[in-house]
């Protein structure tokens, strides 16, 4: 039996040695090389995953939930714009000393409990350091910032198509400035405003397509 097994094993081994180069040659002819074969498989799978991800994003941005999120963001943006305009008017109307007195009145309780309160001291210090030039600049900035927002939001409320791309450009510029301000002040308010603007910017294009389709349908019926 041992004498039989040895020639059989040798024959099988010889057959594998003979066939191996041919099998490898066939694989290389088909795929170039083994690494390219696995790369091709990975690339196909990555492309499928990207398509599935983009399809999910498209379904969300064109869905009813995204539509509601967009208008909630617009409402919050409107409130923010109204507060900015009101703040600009207040800055133009009252004196620097009145601002200091107002800040002290608002934070008096916090300062009594904790004289080292960071927020209260920061706001009070900013009010004390507020020069007439800085006060005028802040007032003009708040007024123009708020009025531009209100103008764009009003046009979006009235379904004006030109307002959507223009709002995307303007809000993107606001995001750049807010990121710059956040990098120097670490203001949570600036961070929240930036996140809100980014959400609105991301949903502007789907909303533009929705409004454009609605206008086309109305014109088709008339």
Long-range contacts (C-beta under 8 A, 24 or more apart in sequence): 61-202, 61-203, 61-205, 61-206, 62-206, 62-209, 62-210, 66-203, 66-206, 67-207, 67-210, 69-199, 69-203, 70-199, 70-200, 70-203, 70-204, 70-206, 70-207, 73-196, 73-199, 73-200, 73-203, 74-153, 74-156, 74-157, 74-200, 76-196, 77-149, 77-153, 77-196, 77-197, 77-200, 78-149, 78-150, 78-153, 80-146, 80-149, 80-193, 80-196, 81-145, 81-146, 81-147, 81-149, 81-150, 81-153, 82-146, 82-150, 83-146, 84-142, 84-143, 84-145, 84-146, 84-149, 85-142, 85-143, 85-146, 85-147, 85-150, 87-139, 87-142, 87-146, 88-138, 88-139, 88-140, 88-141, 88-142, 88-143, 88-146, 89-139, 89-143, 91-135, 91-136, 91-138, 91-139, 91-142, 92-136, 92-139, 92-143, 96-127, 96-130, 96-132, 96-135, 99-127, 99-130, 99-135, 100-124, 100-127, 100-128, 103-127, 145-174, 159-211, 159-214, 159-215, 161-208, 161-211, 161-212, 161-215, 164-204, 164-205, 164-207, 164-208, 164-211, 165-204, 165-208, 167-200, 167-204, 168-201, 168-204, 168-205, 171-197, 171-200, 171-201, 171-204, 172-197, 172-201, 175-201
